[in-house]
Amino acid sequence: MSAHDKTSLQLPKENLEAEDFLPLLGTDHVELYVGNAKQAAHYYMAAWGFQPLAYAGLETGLKDRVSYVVQQNKIRLVLTSPLKSGGAINKHIDAHGDGVKAIALWVDDAKKSYRETVSRGAEPYFEPKTLKDPKGEVVLSGIHTYGETVHVFVERRNYNGVFMPGYRAWQPFYRPKDVGLKYIDHMVGNVGWNEMDKWCQFYAKVMGFAQLVSFDDKDISTEYTALMSKVMSNGNGRIKFPINEPADGKKKSQIEEYIEFYNGAGVQHMALATDNIIETVTALRNRGVEFLSVPVSYYEEVLDRVGKIDEDLAPLKELGILIDRDDEGYLLQIFTKPVLDRPTMFIEIIQRKGAKSFGKGNFKALFEAIEREQASRGTL
């Protein structure tokens, strides 16, 4: 098997098991349906250091919705709200609250990606369409995945505009400093009881992914709750989708809480990569982002478990950053409290120092921290 994928970028293959017939270049953007896109955009700029990029709404000819696009390095968020009552976006927000609607994937050929996935059983979201303006053209197509979440394939090789046709540059005076976030490391989906294998098979059969790693309820359990998880990845490793399902426990797990408040399966969290987690988390905390905290006792034994690291332990302890190691290196990670009103979506910050894994050694401490939050909400 080739050591490089078949994309125009000729990326090295990390997951040799993946068939990779699409193939994918990376995440293009993530679209969230939100109650107030203007205020959501301000939140992601002010608290998270995103930069204003593009806008679509009444002024660009839209009658039913408005979208603000913000960007930080390779991470693009599209924040979309309805302008009138009763439409599909309204129904999505009514059912789920604010949340991720579309995980858009960057491809060389959106028509081929649509054909390859639909012919293998994907449910169509929309057929390929070409958007044009004086800056060129973008080809889009879409398929359904778990819950009401969709994947949009984005082909933009013939486009040099600000985002895509239909949007104009958004250039407000307010442009806050970024916080060092680089790209989306992985995106995690929560699905219902006994649905994990079904959706892992979907990613394998329909999108050519392969399983990277799996965790059962012995790996991810506390005294009270448990869950199961499998990580699916494409060939070049740029797209990693862990899929979680609940497992039997004495009390209601975080996955059950999510499904109850989101009203079904959906995106649980985005993991955003940084090259300096101490600087990034310090900046985020100073801007009002709230993180889960672990007991001080976690740090008494952590170096015995993970060995030598480059960072001083004191700032990691002060900020509540978790550490884990695998055969290839170590990683540093931390998780926010839910960033929405409902206890649904949160965000992970991750810095990889060689490690390819997902912090298995931190699961117990992390889930106990989440349980403390659940207890305070009365949902444990």
C-alpha positions, 0 to 999 in steps of 0.5 A: 500500500502507498505510503502517501494518500491519493489527494492533491497534497500527497499526504503521508498515510498514518492509518494504513487500514483505511481504504480512503476512497474519497480521499479527504484533505482535512476539515474545511469548517464546522457550522453551528446552528445557534439562536443568535449568530451575531452574539455567538460570533462575538463570543468566539472572537472575544473569548476564543481569539477567533478572527472575523472572516466572512458574512452572509445575510440580508445584505448579501441576498439571503432572506431566511438566515444569517451566517458569520464566519470566524477563523483561527489558523486552520479552524473555521466556524460558521455560526448560522441563525434563522431570520424568520420563525418556523424553518428547518434551522428553527426546528434544529435549535428548538430540538437541540439548542445551539449545536453543530449541524455540519462537519464540512470536509475539504476534498479535491472532488465534491461530486466524486465524494458524493457518488462514492458515499451515496453508492455505499449507502449514505443518505443524501443531504443535498446533491452536488451544486456549484456556487460561483462569483467573480472569485471563482467557484466552490462545489458542495455536496452533502450526506447525513451522519449520526442524529441530525448532523451532516457532512458537507464536502467542500471542493474549493481548488478553483476559488480564491475569495474570502470563504465561498460564493454568497459571502462577503468579507466581514471586517469589523473594527474589533479583531482580538488577538488569537490564543494560539489554536491551530487546527481541529485535532478530532471531533467526538460524536455521542450516539445512543445505546448500542449505536456505536458499532453501527456508526463506526461501520458507517464511517468504515463502509461509507467513507473508507475510514478505519478504527484507530483505537477502542475503549470499553467500559473497563477503560472508561468508568468510575464508581458511578458511570461508564461509556464505550468509545471507538476512534475512526480515522481517515488514511492521512489522519487529518480526520479523527472521529471518536464515537461514544455510546453509554454503558451500564453504570449505577448513575446517569452517564455524561453521554446519557445526559447529553442525549437527554438534553440534545434530544438525540445523537450529536457532536459532543466536543471539538478538540482544538490543537495548540503548540503551547497549551500553558499560554493558550489556556492562560489566555482563555481563562483570562477571557472568561472560558471555564474549565473542568478541574481535577483534584490536586492529588492528580498531580502527586502521582502523574509524573510517576505514571507519565515520566519526564516531560518538558514542562514545569508541573506547577503551571500545569497544576495551576491551570488543571491541565492533564498529562498522558503518555503512549508509545510515541510520546505524551500529550497535554489536554484540558476540557471546558465546561459546556460552552452552551446553555444546555449541558451538551457541547464542550471544547478540548484543548490538546497539545501533542508532544509525539503522542497519537492517542487520546488520553486514556490515562486521564479518563477516570479523573476527567469523568469524575470531574464531569460527574461533579458538574452533573451532580451540581446540575442534578443530572447524575 
